[in-house]
Amino acid sequence: NPVEPGDTSFFAVSLDKEFAGSAGLSDETESGANGFVTLLSGNRFDAYRPIIIDSMAVYVDVPNVILTIQLWNTNNQPLVTRKIVVPTTGKTYIPVDIYVPTGTNYKLMLTDIEEGRILRNVNNGPVTITYPQPLKDIMAITGYTNNGLDNVTFYTSYFFDWKISVAG
C-alpha cells in the first residue's frame, strides 16, 4: 500500500527496477526564456505504471543551495519529502529516488529553497512547450502547478531531464 499522509510507521521494500528513459525538457534552453526565482511550484504528472523518479537536472545560481522537493497526491497532501543539497551551479543532476505508484494527478513540488535561487523556464518561445510530455506508456508530465493553480501552461518548472525507472 502507498504511504498515506500522517503515517508514522513505514516498511522497507526491495524493488527491482529497469531504466525506462528521460521525461521533460532536456535542459533550460529548450523553451527559450528563463530566470532564477524562489517561487514554490512544480510539475503535474501521471504514472501509468509504478515508477521511480531516480534523478533530475536543476540549475541554481550559487553552490550549495538546499532544495526541499515533495511528491503530492491529487489532494495536495505530501507523500514523500526529500531535502537535497545542490553542490554546484550549472546543469546539476540531483538524486531524487522517489517511488510513485500507478496513479494520476501527482505533483512534484519544490516546497522550500535555502541559500539561493533556482532556474525556471518560461514557456514563451521560440519553442512552445505543450503538455502532456509522455515517456512511452510509462508516465507523462501533464502540466505546471503554481500555488494551487494547476492549469498554468506559461511555465515549465524547475525540473529538467527526469530519469525514470519502472519499478518491478
N, C-alpha and C positions, 0 to 999 in steps of 0.2 A: 504494500500500500504506500502511496506517496505520503510525505511528511505534510501534516496539516498545521496551520498557524496555531501556536500555543502548545504544540507538542513539547514535552520535556524529556521523553525517552527516545532514543534512536537506536538503530540496528545497523550493522555493517553487512554489506552485500558485495560479493566478488562478482564483478561484471566483466564478461568478455566483450570486447568492442572491436569494431572494424572501421578504420578511417573511411569516411564517405566523401569528403571533399570540402570545398570552401563555399561560404554563403556571404552575401552582402557585397558592398563596394570593396574593390581590392586595395584602394588607397585613397588619400584625400584629394587627389587631382581628378578623380573620375567624374565629379559633378560640377566642377568649376569653382565657385566662390566658397570660402570658408573663413572661420575666425575662431580665436580662443575665447572661451566663455567658462562660467562656473554654474550655468543653469542645470537644474536637475531634470533629466528626461531620459528617453531610451527608445528601444525598438519593440514593436509588437511582432509576435511570430506564432506560428502553428507548428506542432510536432506531429507528423503523421505516423511516426514510429518512435519508440523510446530512443532518445539521443543523449549524447554527452557533448556539451559545449566545451571543447578541450582548451582552446585559446582564441585570442583575437588580437588585432593590432589596434593601438591607440597612439595618439600624438599629444604630448604635453609640452608646456612652454618652459619648464625648468626641471632639472633632475629631482628624483625622489618625491614626486607627487604621490599622495596616498588617495586611492580611489576606493569607494565603497560601492560595490555592484550587487544588486539583488535581483533574484528571479521572483516575479509576482504572478499570482494566479489571476483568473478572469475577474475576481472580486477585489483586485488591487491589494491583496494581502501578501506580504513577503513570505516566500517559502524557503529560500536559501540566501545567505549573505556571505559575500567574500570581500575582505579588505586586502587590497593589493598595492604594493609599492611599485611605482614605475621608475626604474633606476636612471633612465636616460631620456633625452629629447629625441625628436625624430620618430620614425615609424618603429614602434616597440611592441613586440608580441608579449602579451601577459597571460599567465596561466589562469584559467577560469575554473575548469574541472567541475562543471555543474551537470548533474543528471536531470533530464527532463522527461517525464513520462509522456505517452501519447496524449495530446490534448490541443485545444485551441485557445486563442486569445491570451497567451502568455505575454509577459513584458519583461525584458531585460533592462533594468533601470540603473542609471548612475544616481545614487541617492546621497552621496557626500563626496566632496573633494577637499583635500587639505594641502596647503603649501604650493598652490599653483593653479593653473587653468588647463582645460582640455580642449582639443580642436573639435569643432562641429562643422559639418558640411551644410551649406545652404543649397537647396535643390533648385537653382535658378539658371543653370546653363554653364557652359554651352551645351551640355548634355543634360536632358531632363531625366531624372531617375523615376521609374514607375514601380509600383507595387502591384502584386506580390513579386518578390525576388526568390524564386524557388531553388531548392537544391534537390534535383531529381524528384523522387517520390518520398523523400525523407522529411523535409521541413520547408517552410517558406517564411521569409521575413515579410510581414504584411503591412508594415507602416511604422510611423514615428509617433511617439506619445510624449506630451509635454504638460506636466502638471494637471493631469486628468483630461486633457484634450486629445482624444485618441484618433481623430481623423485629420491630423496635421500632416500635410504632404509637402510642405515647403522645406523641411529639413530631412537629413538622412541620419542624424545621430552621431555618436562619438565612436561607435564600434565598427571596425573595418575587418574584412577578411576573416570572418569567423571560421575556425577549424572545427568541423563537426565529425563525430564518430557515431555509428549506430550501436546502441547498447544491445548486447546479445544475451 
